Amino acid sequence: MSETLPPCPICQSVYTYEMGALLVCPECAHEWTAEVEEEFVETERVVKDVSGNVLQDGDSVTIAKDLKVKGSSTAIKVGTKVRNIRLVSPVDGHDIDAKVDGFGQMMLKSSVVKKVL
């Protein structure tokens, strides 16, 4: 093959290969046609708390309702303060990664936290 294949538009992998009329990325399994150059624009995802306040990395939040914790006999109580949150891609609706005092590192849903203003 004399021509160089374009990198994957999703993960920028240079290991793309042709499979019939499609180009395929072996790293992220994205498939696209060679004729159509796709433009992927990453949009800023807005995460809001229970009151509608926009959350950002590094914010402090409080727990808005009691939360049962799998594998623990105790629950996280209303008003528990969580500092230095990190917003992540949602996994089963959990879009906040944080360290909760007394419980350790865990994922939280933005719908159960309130931003400390």
Secondary structure, DSSP 4 states (H G I P E B T S, - for coil): --SPPPPPTTT--S--EEETTEEE-TTT--EEESSS-----PPPPPEE-TTSPEE-TT--EEESS-EE-TT-SSEEPTT-EE-S-EEEEEETTEEEEEEETTTEEEEE-GGGEEE--
